[in-house]
Amino acid sequence: MYLIDDVTKMTGLTKRALRYYEEIGLILPPQRTKGNDRIYSEEEVKELRKVAKAKEVLGFSLQELQQFMWLKRMIEERSEQQGLLAKEITQIEDLLENQIKMIEFKVVKMQAFKTELKEMRESAIAIHEKTKGEMKEWKDSIQITD
């Protein structure tokens, strides 16, 4: 079990973010100590790391993360209980398909941005090389006399 200070160090999230994620239902409220301090399990810390990574690396919005976490919890709860109804399965399939499409769209956008950055880098290198050549020509054209 980890206190909130430990969790912030382990996940890179702030205390404020952790409390906010709890408030909006992105994460379930953690257990509390007798002194009312939040304590997080190893599993909760793993989940928070995933949330942080999805937000930071993949650029998910909080709303997208909420939907994902809601789906995950619903599937886990139903698998422990009696299972899913046909209607629920169809809804889940549709929502997951939408999330997959959203990720694929973001990957395409990221690849395009990566290509643009590489082109900019190549332009900068070319400018640098040209400038070096011009400086050498300029230095060679100057005759230094004593």
Backbone as JSON, one array per atom type, in Angstrom:
{
  "sequence": "MYLIDDVTKMTGLTKRALRYYEEIGLILPPQRTKGNDRIYSEEEVKELRKVAKAKEVLGFSLQELQQFMWLKRMIEERSEQQGLLAKEITQIEDLLENQIKMIEFKVVKMQAFKTELKEMRESAIAIHEKTKGEMKEWKDSIQITD",
  "N": [[0.85, -1.18, 0.0], [0.46, 2.24, -0.73], [1.11, 5.63, 0.14], [-0.24, 8.84, -0.84], [1.85, 10.63, -1.48], [3.91, 8.9, -2.18], [2.79, 7.71, -4.42], [2.61, 9.84, -6.2], [5.28, 10.22, -6.84], [5.84, 7.79, -8.04], [4.22, 7.75, -10.29], [4.35, 10.19, -11.56], [2.3, 11.92, -11.54], [0.47, 14.67, -10.12], [-0.58, 15.46, -6.73], [-2.9, 16.9, -6.81], [-3.9, 16.19, -9.34], [-4.39, 13.45, -8.94], [-6.4, 13.56, -6.98], [-8.35, 14.93, -8.44], [-8.84, 13.12, -10.57], [-10.01, 11.11, -9.13], [-12.27, 12.46, -8.23], [-13.72, 12.95, -10.63], [-14.31, 10.42, -11.34], [-12.55, 8.96, -12.86], [-10.67, 7.33, -11.71], [-11.24, 4.87, -9.21], [-12.25, 5.66, -5.84], [-9.59, 5.51, -3.54], [-8.62, 3.31, -0.79], [-8.76, 4.36, 2.67], [-6.73, 5.52, 5.37], [-6.86, 5.25, 9.0], [-6.42, 7.83, 9.75], [-7.53, 9.16, 7.67], [-6.05, 9.4, 5.35], [-5.3, 8.9, 1.91], [-4.69, 5.69, 0.59], [-3.02, 3.66, -1.68], [-3.24, 0.72, -3.64], [-1.01, -1.7, -5.13], [-2.06, -2.47, -7.59], [-3.76, -0.3, -8.15], [-1.86, 1.7, -8.46], [-0.57, 0.77, -10.77], [-2.67, 1.06, -12.58], [-2.95, 3.85, -12.51], [-0.5, 4.57, -13.61], [-0.89, 3.68, -16.22], [-2.95, 5.37, -16.99], [-1.63, 7.86, -16.83], [0.32, 7.49, -18.8], [-1.28, 7.08, -21.08], [-2.49, 9.54, -21.28], [-0.31, 11.32, -21.48], [1.51, 10.24, -23.49], [-0.12, 9.24, -25.58], [-1.91, 11.26, -25.86], [-4.56, 11.3, -24.98], [-7.71, 12.63, -24.08], [-9.23, 13.66, -20.97], [-11.9, 12.92, -20.97], [-11.95, 10.89, -22.9], [-10.33, 9.04, -21.61], [-11.92, 8.56, -19.36], [-14.08, 7.23, -20.52], [-12.8, 4.95, -21.49], [-11.87, 3.79, -19.07], [-14.29, 3.33, -17.81], [-15.43, 1.41, -19.51], [-13.57, -0.65, -19.18], [-13.87, -1.25, -16.44], [-16.55, -2.08, -16.44], [-16.49, -4.36, -18.05], [-14.78, -5.97, -16.5], [-16.29, -6.18, -14.1], [-18.62, -7.47, -15.03], [-17.59, -9.84, -16.01], [-16.88, -11.1, -13.71], [-19.33, -11.46, -12.59], [-22.41, -12.49, -13.81], [-21.99, -12.28, -16.51], [-22.26, -10.67, -19.74], [-25.0, -8.97, -21.25], [-26.52, -9.37, -24.48], [-27.09, -6.88, -25.67], [-25.43, -5.17, -24.2], [-22.93, -6.16, -24.93], [-22.85, -5.5, -27.64], [-22.88, -2.69, -27.44], [-20.45, -2.28, -26.09], [-18.63, -3.36, -27.93], [-18.98, -1.52, -30.04], [-18.15, 0.89, -28.81], [-15.48, 0.24, -28.19], [-14.49, -0.21, -30.74], [-14.7, 2.37, -31.76], [-12.8, 3.64, -30.14], [-10.47, 2.32, -30.96], [-10.35, 3.18, -33.64], [-9.97, 5.9, -33.15], [-7.42, 5.88, -31.97], [-5.93, 4.87, -34.11], [-6.27, 7.0, -35.9], [-4.93, 9.01, -34.48], [-2.35, 7.94, -34.52], [-1.72, 8.1, -37.24], [-1.74, 10.89, -37.53], [0.37, 11.52, -35.79], [2.5, 10.26, -37.11], [2.58, 11.79, -39.45], [3.29, 14.25, -38.36], [5.77, 13.59, -37.32], [7.17, 13.06, -39.69], [7.16, 15.64, -40.77], [8.73, 16.97, -38.84], [11.18, 15.65, -39.24], [11.76, 16.51, -41.84], [12.08, 19.24, -41.36], [14.33, 19.13, -39.72], [16.23, 18.15, -41.56], [16.27, 20.32, -43.32], [17.34, 22.28, -41.63], [19.87, 21.18, -41.17], [20.89, 21.29, -43.77], [20.95, 24.07, -44.18], [22.79, 24.76, -42.24], [25.09, 23.43, -43.19], [25.45, 24.78, -45.64], [25.9, 27.36, -44.72], [28.29, 26.97, -43.32], [29.97, 26.39, -45.47], [29.88, 28.82, -46.91], [31.01, 30.54, -45.02], [33.61, 29.51, -44.94], [34.46, 30.06, -47.56], [34.35, 32.85, -47.46], [36.26, 33.4, -45.45], [38.51, 32.4, -46.76], [38.69, 34.22, -48.83], [39.52, 36.54, -47.7], [42.36, 38.37, -47.22], [44.88, 38.33, -45.02], [46.95, 40.71, -43.79], [50.06, 41.73, -42.37]],
  "CA": [[0.0, 0.0, 0.0], [1.26, 3.44, -0.89], [0.49, 6.91, 0.42], [-0.35, 9.68, -2.04], [3.17, 11.18, -1.82], [4.64, 7.84, -2.88], [2.15, 7.5, -5.72], [2.98, 10.95, -7.1], [6.65, 9.95, -7.29], [5.83, 6.59, -8.88], [3.44, 7.93, -11.52], [4.59, 11.49, -12.18], [1.08, 12.72, -11.41], [0.44, 15.5, -8.92], [-1.64, 15.15, -5.77], [-4.11, 17.54, -7.32], [-4.4, 15.36, -10.44], [-4.94, 12.23, -8.34], [-7.7, 13.9, -6.35], [-9.29, 15.27, -9.5], [-9.2, 11.88, -11.25], [-10.95, 10.43, -8.23], [-13.5, 13.26, -8.21], [-14.48, 12.79, -11.88], [-14.61, 9.0, -11.56], [-11.57, 8.31, -13.72], [-10.2, 6.22, -10.87], [-12.1, 4.61, -8.05], [-11.67, 6.19, -4.62], [-8.73, 4.53, -2.86], [-8.9, 3.1, 0.63], [-8.27, 5.43, 3.54], [-6.2, 5.1, 6.67], [-7.67, 5.77, 10.11], [-6.23, 9.28, 9.73], [-8.21, 9.61, 6.45], [-5.12, 9.56, 4.23], [-5.51, 7.97, 0.81], [-3.66, 4.68, 0.39], [-3.23, 3.04, -2.98], [-2.68, -0.62, -3.81], [-0.11, -1.88, -6.28], [-2.92, -2.5, -8.78], [-4.21, 1.08, -8.41], [-0.7, 2.43, -8.97], [-0.41, 0.31, -12.15], [-3.74, 1.7, -13.34], [-2.6, 5.26, -12.61], [0.6, 4.68, -14.58], [-1.49, 3.54, -17.54], [-3.69, 6.61, -17.24], [-0.64, 8.91, -17.09], [0.94, 7.21, -20.1], [-2.28, 7.31, -22.13], [-2.7, 10.99, -21.37], [0.92, 11.98, -21.92], [2.08, 9.72, -24.73], [-1.12, 9.1, -26.64], [-2.69, 12.48, -25.98], [-5.97, 11.11, -24.69], [-8.37, 13.62, -23.23], [-9.8, 13.04, -19.77], [-13.17, 12.3, -21.35], [-11.63, 9.62, -23.57], [-9.84, 8.14, -20.57], [-13.07, 8.15, -18.54], [-14.84, 6.23, -21.28], [-12.0, 3.73, -21.5], [-11.86, 3.21, -17.73], [-15.65, 2.85, -17.56], [-15.56, 0.16, -20.25], [-12.72, -1.64, -18.53], [-14.52, -1.67, -15.18], [-17.78, -2.79, -16.75], [-16.12, -5.71, -18.52], [-14.26, -6.72, -15.34], [-17.39, -6.49, -13.19], [-19.53, -8.44, -15.66], [-16.95, -11.15, -16.14], [-16.91, -11.69, -12.37], [-20.72, -11.78, -12.28], [-23.1, -13.43, -14.68], [-21.65, -12.07, -17.91], [-22.83, -9.5, -20.4], [-26.17, -9.14, -22.11], [-26.21, -9.14, -25.9], [-27.14, -5.44, -25.92], [-24.22, -4.6, -23.61], [-21.8, -6.6, -25.75], [-22.87, -4.68, -28.85], [-22.44, -1.34, -27.05], [-19.02, -2.33, -25.77], [-17.92, -3.54, -29.19], [-19.03, -0.25, -30.76], [-17.3, 1.86, -28.11], [-14.09, -0.16, -28.36], [-14.15, 0.03, -32.15], [-14.48, 3.82, -31.88], [-11.52, 3.97, -29.51], [-9.42, 1.8, -31.84], [-10.28, 4.11, -34.77], [-9.4, 7.14, -32.64], [-5.99, 5.65, -31.81], [-5.37, 4.77, -35.46], [-6.25, 8.36, -36.42], [-3.84, 9.72, -33.8], [-1.08, 7.39, -35.0], [-1.51, 8.7, -38.56], [-1.39, 12.3, -37.29], [1.71, 11.54, -35.19], [3.45, 9.91, -38.17], [2.69, 12.96, -40.32], [4.05, 15.25, -37.62], [7.15, 13.07, -37.25], [7.74, 13.3, -41.02], [7.39, 17.08, -40.88], [9.88, 17.29, -37.99], [12.38, 15.15, -39.92], [12.03, 17.41, -42.96], [12.6, 20.47, -40.77], [15.7, 18.84, -39.29], [17.05, 18.09, -42.76], [16.44, 21.7, -43.8], [18.26, 22.95, -40.71], [21.21, 20.64, -41.45], [21.31, 21.84, -45.07], [21.28, 25.49, -43.96], [24.04, 24.78, -41.47], [26.18, 23.03, -44.09], [25.63, 25.87, -46.6], [26.5, 28.47, -43.98], [29.69, 26.61, -43.07], [30.68, 26.54, -46.75], [29.98, 30.24, -47.21], [31.97, 31.11, -44.08], [34.94, 29.09, -45.37], [34.77, 30.84, -48.75], [34.58, 34.23, -47.02], [37.56, 33.43, -44.77], [39.56, 32.19, -47.77], [38.8, 35.4, -49.7], [40.12, 37.64, -46.95], [43.81, 38.25, -47.11], [45.34, 38.98, -43.81], [48.3, 41.29, -43.92], [50.63, 42.2, -41.1]],
  "C": [[0.89, 1.25, 0.0], [0.45, 4.69, -0.54], [0.55, 7.78, -0.83], [0.99, 10.28, -2.45], [3.99, 10.15, -2.59], [4.09, 7.66, -4.29], [2.52, 8.62, -6.69], [4.39, 10.72, -7.66], [6.67, 8.78, -8.28], [5.16, 6.81, -10.23], [3.75, 9.23, -12.26], [3.37, 12.39, -12.15], [1.16, 13.56, -10.13], [-0.65, 15.03, -7.98], [-2.97, 15.7, -6.27], [-4.74, 16.7, -8.43], [-5.04, 14.09, -9.9], [-6.31, 12.48, -7.72], [-8.76, 14.21, -7.4], [-9.75, 14.02, -10.25], [-10.19, 11.08, -10.43], [-12.3, 11.14, -8.28], [-14.35, 13.04, -9.46], [-14.77, 11.33, -12.21], [-13.65, 8.3, -12.5], [-10.92, 7.14, -13.0], [-11.18, 6.05, -9.73], [-11.45, 5.21, -6.8], [-10.81, 5.13, -3.92], [-9.18, 4.33, -1.41], [-8.33, 4.27, 1.42], [-7.72, 4.82, 4.81], [-7.13, 5.62, 7.76], [-7.56, 7.28, 10.19], [-6.8, 9.93, 8.48], [-7.26, 9.92, 5.28], [-5.44, 8.51, 3.17], [-4.36, 6.97, 0.78], [-4.03, 3.87, -0.86], [-2.56, 1.67, -3.03], [-1.75, -0.64, -5.01], [-0.9, -1.84, -7.58], [-3.4, -1.09, -9.15], [-3.07, 1.92, -8.96], [-0.45, 2.04, -10.43], [-1.44, 0.99, -13.06], [-3.44, 3.18, -13.55], [-1.45, 5.49, -13.58], [0.07, 4.59, -16.0], [-2.23, 4.82, -17.93], [-2.71, 7.72, -17.61], [-0.01, 8.72, -18.46], [-0.03, 7.5, -21.24], [-2.5, 8.8, -22.35], [-1.47, 11.67, -21.98], [1.38, 11.53, -23.3], [1.07, 9.71, -25.86], [-2.0, 10.33, -26.81], [-4.18, 12.3, -25.76], [-6.5, 12.25, -23.83], [-8.9, 12.9, -21.98], [-11.11, 12.34, -20.09], [-12.94, 10.95, -22.03], [-11.14, 8.59, -22.55], [-10.97, 7.66, -19.68], [-13.85, 7.05, -19.23], [-14.1, 4.9, -21.28], [-12.05, 3.03, -20.14], [-13.25, 2.65, -17.39], [-15.86, 1.51, -18.26], [-14.77, -0.96, -19.58], [-13.37, -2.17, -17.26], [-15.77, -2.49, -15.45], [-17.47, -4.22, -17.2], [-15.63, -6.55, -17.36], [-15.38, -7.13, -14.38], [-18.29, -7.59, -13.75], [-18.9, -9.81, -15.78], [-16.92, -11.86, -14.79], [-18.33, -12.12, -12.0], [-21.26, -12.79, -13.28], [-22.74, -13.28, -16.15], [-22.36, -10.85, -18.46], [-24.07, -9.89, -21.2], [-25.78, -8.83, -23.54], [-26.16, -7.65, -26.23], [-25.86, -4.77, -25.39], [-22.99, -4.95, -24.44], [-21.71, -5.74, -27.0], [-22.4, -3.27, -28.55], [-20.94, -1.29, -26.8], [-18.2, -2.48, -27.04], [-17.86, -2.24, -29.98], [-18.1, 0.79, -30.12], [-15.82, 1.52, -28.28], [-13.63, 0.06, -29.8], [-13.88, 1.52, -32.38], [-13.15, 4.23, -31.27], [-10.35, 3.49, -30.37], [-9.24, 2.74, -33.03], [-9.63, 5.43, -34.35], [-7.88, 7.01, -32.49], [-5.31, 5.58, -33.18], [-5.25, 6.15, -36.09], [-5.1, 9.16, -35.79], [-2.48, 9.23, -34.26], [-0.75, 8.0, -36.37], [-1.07, 10.16, -38.4], [0.02, 12.41, -36.72], [2.78, 11.22, -36.24], [3.66, 11.1, -39.11], [3.53, 14.05, -39.65], [5.52, 14.86, -37.53], [7.86, 13.33, -38.59], [8.07, 14.77, -41.2], [8.6, 17.51, -40.04], [11.19, 16.83, -38.64], [12.76, 16.06, -41.08], [12.6, 18.73, -42.46], [14.05, 20.28, -40.33], [16.64, 18.8, -40.48], [17.3, 19.48, -43.34], [17.43, 22.46, -42.93], [19.7, 22.48, -40.96], [21.74, 21.22, -42.76], [21.72, 23.3, -44.93], [22.62, 25.6, -43.22], [25.24, 24.46, -42.37], [26.48, 24.15, -45.09], [26.33, 27.04, -45.94], [27.97, 28.2, -43.69], [30.52, 26.81, -44.33], [30.89, 27.99, -47.11], [30.99, 30.93, -46.29], [33.39, 30.76, -44.49], [35.37, 29.89, -46.58], [35.1, 32.28, -48.37], [35.94, 34.36, -46.35], [38.69, 33.29, -45.77], [39.77, 33.43, -48.64], [39.44, 36.6, -49.0], [41.63, 37.38, -46.85], [44.25, 39.03, -45.89], [46.75, 39.45, -44.01], [48.77, 41.76, -42.56], [50.95, 43.66, -41.16]]
}
